């Protein structure tokens, strides 16, 4: 940059011009020179597009792919240049977030929710530890649908292929007591039979979540991330068969053993379809509880009943309609379906895309 500006000054001084026009031309060239320097300085000091951002695309490459079955797979994307910002430490469980991946051939983008996981050298799943960022690598659990242009495109790309991402985008933000105790996750790495007694400054609130297919990543992001969700999650998950979850299923079981989640699994291939068990499922869904912020922490173990103050729904459109009524593009729509029949409303239900 500086060599370029010196060359401009040298050109000015070497010009052979008449004395009458010398000052005017010199002034014009000097203004142009300083304008050029200003532009160069702006671009050198402007935010770098190397770091992931929501206003532009950043290049990543496919570093690993792990097949679960014919339709489901893990996709690991690594930035071409290491990322400085650790999004897992930044967001914790206070924000549910996703990124967009661009399909350049048809110029569309799709949101995908990353998981705080990595594939080790043996292609086994490991949970990221506190402070671990893997230079910004992101892992996704994806299903290729017949009509899913981006997912099918990603499935067919080879390892090493460069793709473009932008984000992160906050899909839902939770009330967060920043001064509260950080929740541990040691049981995810250590072989412990029971959970340690937890104490918080404020009473955690519970969630109920209804997910179908790869929509389960929303619950897993909250449960597995650094500083995980402090309350307990009542999780109703629908899938064709549990084998499509691959190594995510043992993680869910481990989380359930340590009272982080209560899981109800519905496998349609075994005749256990949530749409065919409306009456039974309705009885399993609790009515909404009131959210009271900054409520002092109760004595550990004094209340083991899950009392959700919020319900999140994530899955195909037909699934969302069954659980909470139709979602209209950017509009949430009225709360109907199973949740509507149990007294849930727009004030305590959110339909995720």
N, C-alpha and C positions, 0 to 999 in steps of 0.2 A: 504493500500500500504506500509506504513512505517513498520507496524508490520511484514509484509512478509519479508522485507529486514533485519530486526533485527534477525529474525529466521535464515536466511542464515548465518549471521555473527556468531551467537551462535553455529551453526553447525560446522563452520570452527574451532572455538576455542576449541571445545570438541572432535575433531578427535584425535585418538591415532595412530600416525604415527611415523616412524623412523626419526631421526634428519636429515639424508642425503637427504630425499625427502620432508621434511616438507616445506621448502621455496618454492619449485617448485609447490607443490600441493596447498599451500596457495595462491600463486600468480594466479594460474589458477582459483581457486574458487572465488577469489576476483574480477577477470575480469568478470567472469560469473555473479557475484552478481551485479556489476555496470552496466552490459549490461541489466540485468533484470530491474534494477531501471530506466535506461534510457527508456526502452520500456514502462514501466508503466507511467513515466512522460510524454512521448509523447502522449499516449492515453488520459491522464488526461487533457492535455493542448490543444489537437487538437480540431478543431471546432466541436461543438456538433451536432449530427444528430437529436437532438430534434427539433431544429429550421429548418423550411422548407428550402430546398436547391435543386438546380437543378442537383446535382451529386449523389444524393441518395434519397431513399424513406423515408418519415416520416409518422407515423401512425396517422390516424384520425378515428373518429367513426361517424356513421350516427346519428345525434342528433335530426333531425326533417325531416319530409317529408310532403309536402302539395300537394294534387292532384288538378290539374286545370281541366283536362278532361281525357278521356281514355288514351291519349298518352303523355300529357304534365304534368310536375310536377316540384315543387321546391325541391331541395335537400340541406339540411344544414349539413355541415361537421365540426366537432369540433376536434381540436388537442387533443391528449391524455394528452399532457403537454402544458400549455399556451405559446403562441408565444410572444416574446418580440418585434419583428420588426412589425411595422404598415405599411403594404404594401400600403395602401391607402394614407397615408401621404407621404411615400417615392416616389411613382410614380406620384400621382396626375393624371393629364390628359396628361402628357408629354410622357407616355408610355402606349400602349395598351398591356395587358398581360394576360397570361393564365397559368394554371397548368395542369399537366398530372395525370390521375388516372389510376392505374394498375388493370387489370383484371387477377388475378393470375392463373385462371383455364386454360386459353388459352395463357397466357403470352403475352398480348398486352397492349398498353397504348393508351389513347385518350386524346387530349387536350380539356379542358373546360375553358370557360371564366367566372370568378366569377363576381358577381355584388355587389356593395357597399350597400347591403341591409341586413336586418335581419328579422326573424320571431319573433314577440313578443309573450307574454304569451297567447294571443288569436289567434295565428297563422295568424296575419295580417302583411302585409309587411310594414317595416319602413326603411327610408333612414338613413344610418349611419351618425352621425354628425362629425364635425371636431375633430380629435384626437381619435375618437372611433374605437376600433379594435375588441371588443368582444373576447379578448384573442386569436384572430387568427381564429375565426369561418369564414367559407366561404359559400356563398349561390350561388347556380347554378339554372338556368332555363334550363330544359332538356326535350327533346322529345325522346321517345323510338321508333326507327324505326324497321321495320321487319328484316332488315339486320344489324342493329346496335348492335353488340354483347355486348359492354360495357354499353350502355344506357339501354338495356333490363336487363342486369345483375344488374345494379344499381337500376332499378325500382323494381326488385323482392327482393332485400335485405331488411331485417327488420331493424327497428330503433335499434340502439345499435351495429350493425355490424361494425367491424373495417375494414377500407380500407387504402390503401397506396397512398400517393401523392408525387410528386416532382415538383420543380419549384421555383420561377416563371420563365416563359419564355416570353421574350419581343417579341411580334408579329409585332409591328410597333412602331417606335420612332419618335416623332414630334419635330420640332424646338421649343425650349423653352426659353423664355426670363425670366430667374430666378429672375431678378430684378423688374419684372412687378408686378402690383397689383393683389392680389389673388381675384378670382371671388367668389361672395357670392352665397349661396343656401338657404337663409332664407325662401323663398317662398315655399319651399318643406315641411316646418313644420308649417309656419304661414299662416293664411288666409289673403293674400293680393291680392287685385284686379288688381294692376298694378305693373310693375317692376320699381325699382328705377333707376334713370339715372346713367349709369355706365361710369367710366372714367378709361382709362388705359394709361400707359406710351407709349406703342407701339400699332399700329393698328393691331387688331386681324385678322387672316386669316380665311376664311370659308372653309368648306368641303362639298362634296356631298357624301352620303353613300347609297349603294344599298344592302339591306339585304333581306334574305328569311328565314322563319321559325325561329329557335332559333338563327340564325345569328344576330338578332337584339340586342343581348347582347353586341356586340362590340360597337354599338352606345350608348347604355344605360350606359356602363361603363364610356365612355368619358363624358357623360352628367350629371351623378349622382355622380361621384367620388369627393373626397375632392379636392379643387382647380380645378373645372371643366373646360372643354374646353372653351376658351375665345371667339372664333368666333361663328358663327351660322352654324348649320348643315342642309343641304337639304337632307331629308331622304325619300327614296323610299323603302317601305317595302311590301313584298309579303307574304301572308299566306292563308291558306284555309278559315279561318274565324277569325274575330278579337277577338272572345270569347276565342280563344286559348292563347291569351296574358294574360288573367286573370287580376290581379291587376297591371300589367305593363302598361295596356292601360290608366288608369287614370293618371299615372305618365307621360306618353307621352303627354297627353292632357295638363297637368299642365306645362310641359316644353314648349309646343307650345304657351300657353297663355303668357308666359314670354319671348318670342322671343329667346329661346335657340335652337329650332328646327322648321323646317317647314316640316310637315309630309304628305306624300302621301301614302295612304293605299290601297293595291290591294288585294281583297278577291276573290279567285278563285271560291269558292262555290256560289258566286253571279254573276258569269260570268265576273268578273273583273280581268282577268289574264293579267299580264304585257306582256306575249308572244303573246297575241292576240290584243294588243293595241300598237304595235311597233311605228306606225306613230305618235299617240298622245303623247306617252311617249318621243319619240325623240324630239318633240317640247318643252317639259317641261324641258329637260336637257340643262343647259347652257353650253356654250363653256368654256374651261379652262381659268382662269385668271392667271396672272403672280404673283409669290410670291416675294415680296420685303421685306427682313428682316429689322427689326428695323425701320420701317416706323413710323414717329411720329403719334400719335393718332389724328384722325379727330374729329371735333366737334360732340358730341353725337347727333344721329338722322339725321346727314347730309347725310347719305347714307343707305337706308333700303333694297337695293337690295342685295341678296346673290350672292357673287362672289367666287365660290369655286376654290381653287388653287390645290386641290387634291381630287381624288375620291377613295374610298375604297369599295371593293365588297366582300360580305361574304354570302355564301349559298351553296346549292348543286352544283355539277359540271355542271349540265345542266343550272342552273340559271346563274352561273358565265359566261358560254359560251355565253348566250344570251346578257348579259350586256357588257362583255369586252373580249370575246374570250376565248378559252381553256387555262386552267392552267395545266402545265405538271409537276406533282409531285413537285420537288423543284424549277423548272423553272417557271417563270411567263408567258412565252409565249408572242407572239405579241398581241397588243391591237386591238381587232376587235369588233364585235357586235355594240350595240348602242353607246357606248362611242367612239369607233373607228370612227364611222360615224360622230361624232360631233367634231372630231379633237383632241381627247385625245390620249396620247401616254404613253409609258412605263415610261416616266419621271414624270408623274403626276397621274398615276393609279397604285394601288396595290391590288392584288387579295389575300385575306386572306384564309387560309385553313378552 
